[in-house]
Amino acid sequence: MPDIFIIANPAAGRGKSLQRLEVFQSIAKIKYGLECQVAATRCRGEAESLAAFHVPADCPLIAVAGGDGSLNEVLNGLARVGRRIPVLIMPWGTANVVASELRMPSGVEELAKAASARRICKFDLGNAGGRVFAMAAGVGFDAWAVAAVHACRTGPITMAAYPLVVLRAIVHYPRMPVFSIHSRGGELCSGVRYAVVGNTRRYGGPFIATPSASPCDGLLDV
């Protein structure tokens, strides 16, 4: 039984994530006595399936080697089967927003130390249409633009993929219905065509959409 089940995106870190994992496994084994099992993904959606159905029942820790997309898949896989297990983020993706909010290190030595220390913090998750999210959920133009980026992507996503697609989305953006936003306390706002619901301060890399948000306060910011 492994001490850490690692779900890795081989394309993360400009294709260097598996090389980093070899070093991580060596340090984890020699310095901390931790046995690792690695499962590399081959396509979108596979990390979710691995988290839901292939992690050993008594494994004490999952690690995600990749970016925010890989983390999102793993969290949804765990939520699908109702499993509660600590998740270690190895932030080797493009933006790594969630890891940044948690001040997670990216170096293999620091990550091995974190895996051994097992200092666990509770992290809020949002739910949008039956899928959980750790960072944010967008409605309106935001969702339209992100869908457009994913529709034309052919490999690892980069920040450079967004500007041209967003400009095209502005031109072709349909007239969306106006909606209102409600919380338990009543209506927050009305006449809205675009909204971001944030669990973290940052969104989409360096952009701060919800500056007062905290992923550990039990609240979502709009």
FIZA-112407 format. One record per residue: residue number from 1; residue in one letter; x, y, z of N, C-alpha, C in turn. Coordinates in Angstrom, 3 decimals, always signed. Example, Ala and Ser with C-alpha at 12.3 -4.5 7.8 and 13.67 -1.06 7.14 Angstrom:
<sites>
[site 1, 'A', [+13.190, -5.690, +7.800], [+12.300, -4.500, +7.800], [+13.200, -3.300, +7.800]] [site 2, 'S', [+12.850, -2.250, +7.080], [+13.670, -1.060, +7.140], [+12.900, +0.030, +7.870]] 
</sites>
This chain:
<sites>
[site 1, 'M', [+0.845, -1.190, +0.000], [+0.000, +0.000, +0.000], [+0.882, +1.242, +0.000]] [site 2, 'P', [+0.709, +2.152, -0.952], [+1.559, +3.335, -0.995], [+1.212, +4.330, +0.098]] [site 3, 'D', [+2.203, +5.111, +0.501], [+1.957, +6.207, +1.428], [+1.360, +7.406, +0.688]] [site 4, 'I', [+1.716, +7.537, -0.595], [+1.217, +8.636, -1.425], [+0.829, +8.082, -2.791]] [site 5, 'F', [-0.395, +8.359, -3.207], [-0.831, +8.017, -4.557], [-0.778, +9.306, -5.369]] [site 6, 'I', [+0.105, +9.346, -6.366], [+0.326, +10.571, -7.130], [-0.358, +10.489, -8.483]] [site 7, 'I', [-1.239, +11.449, -8.745], [-1.881, +11.563, -10.052], [-1.161, +12.680, -10.793]] [site 8, 'A', [-0.500, +12.340, -11.895], [+0.399, +13.282, -12.561], [-0.051, +13.583, -13.988]] [site 9, 'N', [+0.016, +14.851, -14.342], [-0.217, +15.287, -15.714], [+1.146, +15.407, -16.393]] [site 10, 'P', [+1.497, +14.504, -17.333], [+2.832, +14.526, -17.948], [+3.123, +15.812, -18.709]] [site 11, 'A', [+2.064, +16.522, -19.141], [+2.259, +17.746, -19.920], [+2.559, +18.953, -19.039]] [site 12, 'A', [+2.322, +18.831, -17.743], [+2.532, +19.966, -16.830], [+4.011, +20.317, -16.729]] [site 13, 'G', [+4.270, +21.583, -16.396], [+5.657, +22.022, -16.253], [+6.429, +21.906, -17.538]] [site 14, 'R', [+5.739, +22.181, -18.668], [+6.359, +22.090, -20.006], [+6.943, +20.709, -20.248]] [site 15, 'G', [+6.216, +19.698, -19.764], [+6.614, +18.327, -19.998], [+7.671, +17.795, -19.059]] [site 16, 'K', [+7.985, +18.535, -17.999], [+9.046, +18.117, -17.085], [+8.523, +17.552, -15.769]] [site 17, 'S', [+7.197, +17.386, -15.656], [+6.638, +16.952, -14.378], [+7.081, +15.539, -14.000]] [site 18, 'L', [+7.185, +14.637, -14.963], [+7.582, +13.261, -14.641], [+9.048, +13.204, -14.193]] [site 19, 'Q', [+9.887, +14.069, -14.762], [+11.278, +14.131, -14.304], [+11.338, +14.617, -12.857]] [site 20, 'R', [+10.525, +15.632, -12.556], [+10.474, +16.129, -11.178], [+9.968, +15.052, -10.230]] [site 21, 'L', [+9.002, +14.259, -10.709], [+8.444, +13.210, -9.862], [+9.479, +12.150, -9.507]] [site 22, 'E', [+10.372, +11.847, -10.427], [+11.425, +10.874, -10.135], [+12.292, +11.360, -8.985]] [site 23, 'V', [+12.623, +12.635, -9.010], [+13.429, +13.211, -7.921], [+12.628, +13.219, -6.622]] [site 24, 'F', [+11.345, +13.611, -6.716], [+10.482, +13.641, -5.529], [+10.398, +12.262, -4.891]] [site 25, 'Q', [+10.159, +11.224, -5.691], [+10.033, +9.870, -5.149], [+11.311, +9.435, -4.453]] [site 26, 'S', [+12.450, +9.794, -5.028], [+13.730, +9.419, -4.434], [+13.907, +10.083, -3.074]] [site 27, 'I', [+13.613, +11.385, -3.007], [+13.751, +12.116, -1.742], [+12.743, +11.595, -0.712]] [site 28, 'A', [+11.492, +11.378, -1.157], [+10.454, +10.901, -0.241], [+10.809, +9.544, +0.339]] [site 29, 'K', [+11.404, +8.683, -0.488], [+11.751, +7.332, -0.041], [+12.974, +7.340, +0.872]] [site 30, 'I', [+14.043, +7.979, +0.418], [+15.312, +7.924, +1.142], [+15.268, +8.755, +2.424]] [site 31, 'K', [+14.711, +9.958, +2.335], [+14.765, +10.877, +3.468], [+13.612, +10.700, +4.445]] [site 32, 'Y', [+12.434, +10.314, +3.918], [+11.254, +10.264, +4.788], [+10.595, +8.882, +4.855]] [site 33, 'G', [+11.118, +7.921, +4.116], [+10.583, +6.563, +4.168], [+9.192, +6.424, +3.576]] [site 34, 'L', [+8.849, +7.278, +2.600], [+7.510, +7.266, +2.002], [+7.508, +6.536, +0.666]] [site 35, 'E', [+6.609, +5.594, +0.529], [+6.446, +4.872, -0.728], [+5.411, +5.586, -1.601]] [site 36, 'C', [+5.738, +5.763, -2.876], [+4.845, +6.471, -3.796], [+4.373, +5.553, -4.914]] [site 37, 'Q', [+3.156, +5.767, -5.348], [+2.623, +5.109, -6.541], [+2.157, +6.207, -7.490]] [site 38, 'V', [+2.632, +6.170, -8.734], [+2.335, +7.223, -9.696], [+1.409, +6.703, -10.790]] [site 39, 'A', [+0.368, +7.488, -11.078], [-0.527, +7.204, -12.200], [-0.529, +8.440, -13.095]] [site 40, 'A', [-0.023, +8.316, -14.321], [+0.049, +9.436, -15.246], [-1.207, +9.472, -16.120]] [site 41, 'T', [-1.743, +10.656, -16.306], [-2.950, +10.811, -17.125], [-2.571, +10.879, -18.607]] [site 42, 'R', [-3.515, +10.462, -19.455], [-3.281, +10.482, -20.904], [-4.240, +11.415, -21.631]] [site 43, 'C', [-5.296, +11.836, -20.945], [-6.281, +12.702, -21.585], [-7.066, +13.443, -20.507]] [site 44, 'R', [-7.792, +14.480, -20.941], [-8.630, +15.224, -20.006], [-9.706, +14.312, -19.427]] [site 45, 'G', [-9.955, +14.440, -18.151], [-10.974, +13.639, -17.483], [-10.432, +12.412, -16.788]] [site 46, 'E', [-9.221, +11.994, -17.152], [-8.691, +10.758, -16.571], [-8.294, +10.940, -15.111]] [site 47, 'A', [-7.838, +12.134, -14.733], [-7.474, +12.368, -13.331], [-8.681, +12.201, -12.429]] [site 48, 'E', [-9.850, +12.618, -12.908], [-11.080, +12.463, -12.126], [-11.401, +10.990, -11.904]] [site 49, 'S', [-11.273, +10.198, -12.960], [-11.544, +8.764, -12.850], [-10.539, +8.074, -11.930]] [site 50, 'L', [-9.276, +8.449, -12.036], [-8.254, +7.857, -11.172], [-8.537, +8.144, -9.705]] [site 51, 'A', [-8.903, +9.394, -9.403], [-9.180, +9.772, -8.017], [-10.399, +9.041, -7.470]] [site 52, 'A', [-11.387, +8.822, -8.330], [-12.633, +8.206, -7.870], [-12.509, +6.694, -7.690]] [site 53, 'F', [-11.767, +6.047, -8.581], [-11.855, +4.583, -8.620], [-10.539, +3.826, -8.491]] [site 54, 'H', [-9.394, +4.507, -8.509], [-8.138, +3.764, -8.539], [-7.212, +4.028, -7.356]] [site 55, 'V', [-7.559, +4.956, -6.480], [-6.743, +5.184, -5.292], [-7.049, +4.086, -4.276]] [site 56, 'P', [-6.038, +3.385, -3.767], [-6.284, +2.338, -2.768], [-7.108, +2.846, -1.594]] [site 57, 'A', [-7.983, +2.004, -1.101], [-8.938, +2.413, -0.063], [-8.256, +2.925, +1.202]] [site 58, 'D', [-7.098, +2.376, +1.542], [-6.435, +2.759, +2.788], [-5.246, +3.696, +2.554]] [site 59, 'C', [-5.147, +4.276, +1.366], [-4.050, +5.213, +1.084], [-4.295, +6.513, +1.852]] [site 60, 'P', [-3.306, +7.009, +2.603], [-3.535, +8.178, +3.462], [-3.399, +9.533, +2.779]] [site 61, 'L', [-2.866, +9.569, +1.537], [-2.594, +10.864, +0.914], [-2.601, +10.749, -0.610]] [site 62, 'I', [-3.276, +11.712, -1.255], [-3.216, +11.861, -2.711], [-2.384, +13.091, -3.021]] [site 63, 'A', [-1.551, +13.002, -4.048], [-0.819, +14.172, -4.535], [-1.219, +14.414, -5.982]] [site 64, 'V', [-1.340, +15.688, -6.349], [-1.694, +16.069, -7.713], [-0.530, +16.828, -8.314]] [site 65, 'A', [+0.133, +16.240, -9.297], [+1.252, +16.882, -9.977], [+0.721, +17.502, -11.266]] [site 66, 'G', [+0.480, +18.812, -11.218], [-0.089, +19.495, -12.371], [-0.575, +20.870, -11.980]] [site 67, 'G', [-1.553, +21.380, -12.722], [-2.078, +22.705, -12.461], [-3.466, +22.684, -11.863]] [site 68, 'D', [-4.147, +23.822, -11.963], [-5.480, +23.954, -11.380], [-6.492, +23.017, -12.049]] [site 69, 'G', [-6.317, +22.745, -13.342], [-7.221, +21.838, -14.037], [-7.123, +20.418, -13.520]] [site 70, 'S', [-5.906, +19.941, -13.315], [-5.705, +18.596, -12.772], [-6.265, +18.500, -11.359]] [site 71, 'L', [-6.027, +19.543, -10.565], [-6.562, +19.557, -9.204], [-8.083, +19.511, -9.217]] [site 72, 'N', [-8.694, +20.286, -10.114], [-10.151, +20.299, -10.205], [-10.696, +18.912, -10.518]] [site 73, 'E', [-10.049, +18.201, -11.428], [-10.499, +16.853, -11.772], [-10.403, +15.917, -10.567]] [site 74, 'V', [-9.292, +15.984, -9.849], [-9.106, +15.105, -8.694], [-10.153, +15.394, -7.621]] [site 75, 'L', [-10.404, +16.657, -7.350], [-11.403, +17.010, -6.343], [-12.786, +16.522, -6.740]] [site 76, 'N', [-13.118, +16.613, -8.021], [-14.411, +16.130, -8.482], [-14.500, +14.612, -8.440]] [site 77, 'G', [-13.382, +13.947, -8.673], [-13.378, +12.490, -8.558], [-13.635, +12.047, -7.130]] [site 78, 'L', [-13.000, +12.711, -6.169], [-13.213, +12.390, -4.761], [-14.639, +12.718, -4.335]] [site 79, 'A', [-15.157, +13.866, -4.811], [-16.522, +14.259, -4.457], [-17.538, +13.291, -5.033]] [site 80, 'R', [-17.252, +12.753, -6.217], [-18.190, +11.836, -6.867], [-18.454, +10.598, -6.014]] [site 81, 'V', [-17.425, +10.120, -5.326], [-17.583, +8.907, -4.515], [-17.683, +9.225, -3.026]] [site 82, 'G', [-17.730, +10.516, -2.691], [-17.883, +10.915, -1.299], [-16.705, +10.566, -0.419]] [site 83, 'R', [-15.518, +10.638, -0.980], [-14.332, +10.247, -0.226], [-13.601, +11.465, +0.322]] [site 84, 'R', [-13.219, +11.418, +1.575], [-12.469, +12.497, +2.221], [-11.044, +11.999, +2.474]] [site 85, 'I', [-10.085, +12.611, +1.790], [-8.691, +12.224, +1.920], [-7.835, +13.463, +1.668]] [site 86, 'P', [-6.775, +13.673, +2.438], [-5.921, +14.837, +2.207], [-5.324, +14.850, +0.805]] [site 87, 'V', [-5.200, +16.044, +0.229], [-4.660, +16.213, -1.114], [-3.451, +17.146, -1.052]] [site 88, 'L', [-2.323, +16.678, -1.529], [-1.116, +17.486, -1.619], [-1.005, +18.037, -3.036]] [site 89, 'I', [-0.866, +19.354, -3.170], [-0.763, +19.975, -4.488], [+0.707, +20.135, -4.856]] [site 90, 'M', [+1.089, +19.574, -6.006], [+2.412, +19.798, -6.591], [+2.200, +20.797, -7.727]] [site 91, 'P', [+2.400, +22.094, -7.486], [+1.971, +23.133, -8.432], [+2.906, +23.309, -9.617]] [site 92, 'W', [+2.737, +22.438, -10.612], [+3.614, +22.453, -11.779], [+2.849, +22.767, -13.062]] [site 93, 'G', [+1.722, +23.460, -12.923], [+0.925, +23.797, -14.088], [+1.189, +25.204, -14.579]] [site 94, 'T', [+0.185, +25.792, -15.241], [+0.342, +27.114, -15.851], [+0.161, +28.238, -14.844]] [site 95, 'A', [-0.972, +28.280, -14.170], [-1.269, +29.392, -13.253], [-1.098, +29.007, -11.785]] [site 96, 'N', [-1.549, +27.814, -11.395], [-1.400, +27.325, -10.017], [-1.994, +28.289, -8.985]] [site 97, 'V', [-3.219, +28.729, -9.248], [-3.865, +29.709, -8.386], [-4.114, +29.156, -6.988]] [site 98, 'V', [-4.672, +27.962, -6.906], [-5.019, +27.398, -5.599], [-3.762, +27.188, -4.752]] [site 99, 'A', [-2.712, +26.653, -5.361], [-1.460, +26.445, -4.630], [-0.884, +27.768, -4.140]] [site 100, 'S', [-1.028, +28.810, -4.963], [-0.537, +30.126, -4.572], [-1.307, +30.658, -3.368]] [site 101, 'E', [-2.630, +30.455, -3.359], [-3.443, +30.909, -2.227], [-3.031, +30.198, -0.944]] [site 102, 'L', [-2.629, +28.947, -1.058], [-2.224, +28.160, +0.108], [-0.732, +28.279, +0.405]] [site 103, 'R', [-0.026, +29.062, -0.443], [+1.412, +29.246, -0.305], [+2.152, +27.917, -0.337]] [site 104, 'M', [+1.733, +27.068, -1.262], [+2.385, +25.780, -1.422], [+3.700, +25.948, -2.166]] [site 105, 'P', [+4.750, +25.247, -1.737], [+6.029, +25.306, -2.463], [+5.937, +24.499, -3.754]] [site 106, 'S', [+6.863, +24.734, -4.664], [+6.894, +23.971, -5.908], [+8.134, +23.086, -6.018]] [site 107, 'G', [+9.111, +23.322, -5.152], [+10.330, +22.516, -5.182], [+10.110, +21.114, -4.639]] [site 108, 'V', [+10.796, +20.146, -5.216], [+10.587, +18.747, -4.831], [+10.993, +18.488, -3.382]] [site 109, 'E', [+12.061, +19.110, -2.919], [+12.512, +18.908, -1.538], [+11.460, +19.411, -0.556]] [site 110, 'E', [+10.933, +20.619, -0.818], [+9.913, +21.196, +0.064], [+8.627, +20.392, +0.035]] [site 111, 'L', [+8.260, +19.885, -1.129], [+7.039, +19.089, -1.256], [+7.163, +17.750, -0.533]] [site 112, 'A', [+8.334, +17.143, -0.605], [+8.563, +15.888, +0.123], [+8.462, +16.114, +1.624]] [site 113, 'K', [+8.993, +17.234, +2.069], [+8.899, +17.579, +3.492], [+7.451, +17.800, +3.898]] [site 114, 'A', [+6.677, +18.475, +3.042], [+5.261, +18.712, +3.332], [+4.480, +17.406, +3.381]] [site 115, 'A', [+4.807, +16.483, +2.476], [+4.124, +15.185, +2.464], [+4.394, +14.413, +3.748]] [site 116, 'S', [+5.594, +14.550, +4.255], [+5.948, +13.855, +5.493], [+5.311, +14.512, +6.717]] [site 117, 'A', [+5.250, +15.850, +6.712], [+4.735, +16.584, +7.878], [+3.232, +16.404, +8.055]] [site 118, 'R', [+2.495, +16.307, +6.927], [+1.042, +16.109, +6.961], [+0.304, +17.156, +7.791]] [site 119, 'R', [+0.698, +18.408, +7.667], [-0.078, +19.464, +8.320], [-1.262, +19.778, +7.414]] [site 120, 'I', [-2.452, +19.445, +7.876], [-3.643, +19.512, +7.032], [-4.459, +20.761, +7.333]] [site 121, 'C', [-4.858, +21.476, +6.283], [-5.773, +22.603, +6.455], [-7.068, +22.288, +5.720]] [site 122, 'K', [-8.180, +22.722, +6.288], [-9.473, +22.519, +5.645], [-9.695, +23.615, +4.615]] [site 123, 'F', [-10.209, +23.214, +3.456], [-10.334, +24.109, +2.310], [-11.755, +24.056, +1.787]] [site 124, 'D', [-12.380, +25.228, +1.634], [-13.758, +25.274, +1.134], [-13.829, +24.846, -0.339]] [site 125, 'L', [-14.977, +24.295, -0.726], [-15.256, +23.995, -2.127], [-16.620, +24.562, -2.483]] [site 126, 'G', [-16.732, +25.117, -3.685], [-18.033, +25.532, -4.188], [-18.648, +24.405, -4.997]] [site 127, 'N', [-19.918, +24.541, -5.310], [-20.614, +23.531, -6.120], [-21.417, +24.253, -7.186]] [site 128, 'A', [-21.129, +23.950, -8.434], [-21.840, +24.577, -9.554], [-22.372, +23.485, -10.476]] [site 129, 'G', [-23.669, +23.306, -10.477], [-24.268, +22.301, -11.356], [-23.832, +20.887, -11.055]] [site 130, 'G', [-23.536, +20.615, -9.793], [-23.136, +19.256, -9.424], [-21.644, +19.008, -9.490]] [site 131, 'R', [-20.854, +20.002, -9.909], [-19.399, +19.865, -9.935], [-18.788, +20.834, -8.941]] [site 132, 'V', [-17.777, +20.361, -8.202], [-17.151, +21.211, -7.202], [-16.050, +22.047, -7.852]] [site 133, 'F', [-15.732, +23.172, -7.218], [-14.615, +23.991, -7.684], [-13.889, +24.564, -6.485]] [site 134, 'A', [-12.575, +24.664, -6.617], [-11.742, +25.192, -5.534], [-11.424, +26.661, -5.729]] [site 135, 'M', [-11.450, +27.126, -6.988], [-11.014, +28.482, -7.286], [-12.200, +29.405, -7.539]] [site 136, 'A', [-12.889, +29.251, -8.657], [-13.973, +30.166, -9.011], [-14.886, +29.530, -10.047]] [site 137, 'A', [-16.067, +30.101, -10.155], [-17.015, +29.714, -11.203], [-17.511, +30.987, -11.867]] [site 138, 'G', [-17.563, +30.988, -13.186], [-17.995, +32.169, -13.909], [-19.332, +31.944, -14.595]] [site 139, 'V', [-20.077, +33.026, -14.743], [-21.368, +33.001, -15.429], [-21.379, +34.139, -16.451]] [site 140, 'G', [-21.892, +33.882, -17.637], [-21.967, +34.926, -18.653], [-20.743, +34.929, -19.545]] [site 141, 'F', [-20.203, +36.116, -19.846], [-19.088, +36.223, -20.792], [-17.887, +35.398, -20.358]] [site 142, 'D', [-17.614, +35.373, -19.072], [-16.483, +34.600, -18.558], [-16.587, +33.134, -18.978]] [site 143, 'A', [-17.745, +32.549, -18.745], [-17.947, +31.139, -19.103], [-17.847, +30.948, -20.607]] [site 144, 'W', [-18.373, +31.894, -21.363], [-18.330, +31.827, -22.829], [-16.873, +31.840, -23.319]] [site 145, 'A', [-16.050, +32.730, -22.776], [-14.657, +32.848, -23.200], [-13.842, +31.613, -22.826]] [site 146, 'V', [-14.025, +31.115, -21.611], [-13.283, +29.920, -21.177], [-13.668, +28.711, -22.026]] [site 147, 'A', [-14.953, +28.581, -22.333], [-15.403, +27.478, -23.195], [-14.774, +27.586, -24.574]] [site 148, 'A', [-14.627, +28.811, -25.078], [-14.020, +29.016, -26.393], [-12.551, +28.610, -26.394]] [site 149, 'V', [-11.825, +28.924, -25.309], [-10.420, +28.543, -25.196], [-10.278, +27.030, -25.199]] [site 150, 'H', [-11.105, +26.358, -24.415], [-11.010, +24.897, -24.326], [-11.448, +24.214, -25.622]] [site 151, 'A', [-12.335, +24.839, -26.371], [-12.804, +24.248, -27.625], [-11.702, +24.208, -28.680]] [site 152, 'C', [-10.768, +25.161, -28.615], [-9.735, +25.224, -29.644], [-8.365, +24.753, -29.159]] [site 153, 'R', [-8.249, +24.355, -27.903], [-6.946, +23.913, -27.403], [-6.597, +22.545, -27.962]] [site 154, 'T', [-5.317, +22.346, -28.244], [-4.849, +21.066, -28.775], [-3.786, +20.424, -27.890]] [site 155, 'G', [-3.363, +21.119, -26.863], [-2.332, +20.599, -25.963], [-2.395, +21.303, -24.640]] [site 156, 'P', [-1.273, +21.381, -23.924], [-1.249, +22.072, -22.632], [-1.704, +23.511, -22.787]] [site 157, 'I', [-2.535, +23.966, -21.882], [-3.042, +25.334, -21.965], [-2.000, +26.310, -21.426]] [site 158, 'T', [-1.917, +27.481, -22.065], [-0.984, +28.517, -21.633], [-1.731, +29.840, -21.534]] [site 159, 'M', [-1.135, +30.796, -20.832], [-1.752, +32.111, -20.720], [-1.851, +32.787, -22.081]] [site 160, 'A', [-0.910, +32.469, -22.996], [-0.912, +33.074, -24.328], [-2.106, +32.619, -25.163]] [site 161, 'A', [-2.786, +31.538, -24.725], [-3.919, +31.034, -25.497], [-5.154, +31.906, -25.348]] [site 162, 'Y', [-5.173, +32.765, -24.331], [-6.394, +33.500, -24.017], [-6.650, +34.787, -24.815]] [site 163, 'P', [-5.670, +35.680, -24.999], [-6.000, +36.994, -25.565], [-6.746, +36.959, -26.890]] [site 164, 'L', [-6.243, +36.214, -27.883], [-6.889, +36.193, -29.192], [-8.283, +35.590, -29.114]] [site 165, 'V', [-8.413, +34.482, -28.354], [-9.717, +33.834, -28.229], [-10.708, +34.749, -27.525]] [site 166, 'V', [-10.252, +35.480, -26.520], [-11.138, +36.397, -25.802], [-11.605, +37.522, -26.725]] [site 167, 'L', [-10.702, +38.036, -27.568], [-11.096, +39.080, -28.516], [-12.151, +38.558, -29.493]] [site 168, 'R', [-11.968, +37.334, -29.949], [-12.967, +36.726, -30.832], [-14.287, +36.537, -30.095]] [site 169, 'A', [-14.193, +36.153, -28.833], [-15.404, +35.925, -28.046], [-16.183, +37.225, -27.865]] [site 170, 'I', [-15.453, +38.348, -27.718], [-16.125, +39.638, -27.570], [-16.955, +39.944, -28.813]] [site 171, 'V', [-16.393, +39.641, -29.989], [-17.077, +39.916, -31.256], [-18.302, +39.029, -31.424]] [site 172, 'H', [-18.156, +37.755, -31.060], [-19.220, +36.788, -31.320], [-20.093, +36.476, -30.106]] [site 173, 'Y', [-19.843, +37.181, -29.010], [-20.592, +36.908, -27.782], [-22.079, +37.171, -27.992]] [site 174, 'P', [-22.923, +36.172, -27.743], [-24.362, +36.355, -27.960], [-24.978, +37.226, -26.862]] [site 175, 'R', [-26.134, +37.736, -27.130], [-26.843, +38.534, -26.130], [-27.430, +37.586, -25.091]] [site 176, 'M', [-26.780, +37.557, -23.932], [-27.188, +36.620, -22.895], [-28.333, +37.202, -22.074]] [site 177, 'P', [-29.169, +36.380, -21.521], [-30.254, +36.876, -20.669], [-29.708, +37.535, -19.402]] [site 178, 'V', [-30.419, +38.526, -18.936], [-30.060, +39.184, -17.680], [-30.499, +38.307, -16.519]] [site 179, 'F', [-29.657, +38.214, -15.499], [-30.016, +37.383, -14.353], [-29.747, +38.145, -13.059]] [site 180, 'S', [-30.234, +37.602, -11.968], [-29.981, +38.170, -10.645], [-29.258, +37.139, -9.796]] [site 181, 'I', [-28.608, +37.614, -8.750], [-27.836, +36.739, -7.861], [-28.416, +36.821, -6.458]] [site 182, 'H', [-28.683, +35.650, -5.893], [-29.273, +35.584, -4.552], [-28.361, +34.807, -3.613]] [site 183, 'S', [-28.390, +35.175, -2.358], [-27.748, +34.397, -1.309], [-28.826, +34.056, -0.286]] [site 184, 'R', [-28.420, +33.430, +0.783], [-29.401, +33.075, +1.808], [-30.048, +34.308, +2.432]] [site 185, 'G', [-29.352, +35.429, +2.353], [-29.890, +36.655, +2.927], [-30.785, +37.432, +1.985]] [site 186, 'G', [-30.972, +36.920, +0.761], [-31.820, +37.603, -0.205], [-31.060, +37.944, -1.474]] [site 187, 'E', [-31.613, +38.849, -2.258], [-31.004, +39.214, -3.529], [-29.773, +40.098, -3.320]] [site 188, 'L', [-28.682, +39.725, -3.961], [-27.457, +40.509, -3.879], [-27.418, +41.588, -4.955]] [site 189, 'C', [-27.817, +41.226, -6.180], [-27.823, +42.188, -7.276], [-28.700, +41.649, -8.398]] [site 190, 'S', [-29.102, +42.538, -9.284], [-29.939, +42.152, -10.417], [-29.445, +42.865, -11.666]] [site 191, 'G', [-30.001, +42.505, -12.822], [-29.577, +43.101, -14.076], [-28.165, +42.720, -14.469]] [site 192, 'V', [-27.739, +41.518, -14.098], [-26.359, +41.072, -14.308], [-26.249, +40.246, -15.590]] [site 193, 'R', [-25.184, +40.459, -16.338], [-24.889, +39.638, -17.519], [-23.577, +38.862, -17.367]] [site 194, 'Y', [-22.849, +39.168, -16.314], [-21.533, +38.549, -16.135], [-21.205, +38.544, -14.651]] [site 195, 'A', [-20.753, +37.402, -14.137], [-20.404, +37.326, -12.719], [-19.336, +36.273, -12.483]] [site 196, 'V', [-18.524, +36.506, -11.479], [-17.546, +35.521, -11.021], [-17.812, +35.245, -9.549]] [site 197, 'V', [-17.949, +33.990, -9.206], [-18.112, +33.568, -7.816], [-16.782, +32.971, -7.376]] [site 198, 'G', [-16.110, +33.641, -6.452], [-14.760, +33.240, -6.102], [-14.627, +32.604, -4.734]] [site 199, 'N', [-13.827, +31.559, -4.690], [-13.443, +30.934, -3.428], [-12.038, +31.390, -3.032]] [site 200, 'T', [-11.280, +31.870, -4.025], [-9.938, +32.400, -3.816], [-9.894, +33.846, -4.308]] [site 201, 'R', [-8.878, +34.561, -3.907], [-8.746, +35.956, -4.343], [-8.428, +36.030, -5.833]] [site 202, 'R', [-7.443, +35.239, -6.236], [-6.999, +35.297, -7.626], [-7.850, +34.414, -8.515]] [site 203, 'Y', [-7.851, +34.787, -9.786], [-8.645, +34.045, -10.761], [-7.965, +34.158, -12.122]] [site 204, 'G', [-7.803, +33.032, -12.822], [-7.208, +33.077, -14.153], [-5.762, +33.518, -14.154]] [site 205, 'G', [-5.012, +33.151, -13.131], [-3.611, +33.514, -13.066], [-3.378, +34.720, -12.182]] [site 206, 'P', [-2.895, +35.845, -12.736], [-2.534, +36.993, -11.908], [-3.699, +37.916, -11.565]] [site 207, 'F', [-4.867, +37.684, -12.159], [-5.981, +38.608, -11.974], [-6.689, +38.364, -10.641]] [site 208, 'I', [-6.969, +39.436, -9.921], [-7.686, +39.351, -8.652], [-9.126, +39.783, -8.890]] [site 209, 'A', [-10.037, +38.825, -8.810], [-11.455, +39.106, -9.059], [-12.221, +39.344, -7.767]] [site 210, 'T', [-11.870, +38.603, -6.722], [-12.581, +38.706, -5.442], [-11.536, +38.909, -4.342]] [site 211, 'P', [-11.090, +40.150, -4.146], [-9.950, +40.424, -3.265], [-10.163, +40.081, -1.798]] [site 212, 'S', [-11.410, +39.968, -1.359], [-11.670, +39.661, +0.053], [-11.913, +38.177, +0.300]] [site 213, 'A', [-11.854, +37.374, -0.750], [-12.175, +35.954, -0.612], [-11.103, +35.204, +0.166]] [site 214, 'S', [-11.535, +34.226, +0.925], [-10.627, +33.310, +1.623], [-11.150, +31.902, +1.415]] [site 215, 'P', [-10.295, +30.954, +1.030], [-10.735, +29.585, +0.806], [-10.993, +28.800, +2.091]] [site 216, 'C', [-10.887, +29.473, +3.234], [-11.043, +28.775, +4.499], [-12.060, +29.462, +5.421]] [site 217, 'D', [-12.942, +30.319, +4.854], [-13.877, +31.058, +5.706], [-15.330, +30.577, +5.597]] [site 218, 'G', [-15.569, +29.528, +4.819], [-16.923, +29.007, +4.675], [-17.815, +29.853, +3.804]] [site 219, 'L', [-17.248, +30.797, +3.061], [-18.043, +31.706, +2.232], [-17.500, +31.758, +0.807]] [site 220, 'L', [-18.385, +32.151, -0.130], [-17.989, +32.450, -1.493], [-18.222, +33.943, -1.736]] [site 221, 'D', [-17.328, +34.558, -2.478], [-17.456, +35.990, -2.796], [-17.930, +36.169, -4.240]] [site 222, 'V', [-18.762, +37.177, -4.473], [-19.303, +37.426, -5.813], [-18.743, +38.739, -6.328]] 
</sites>
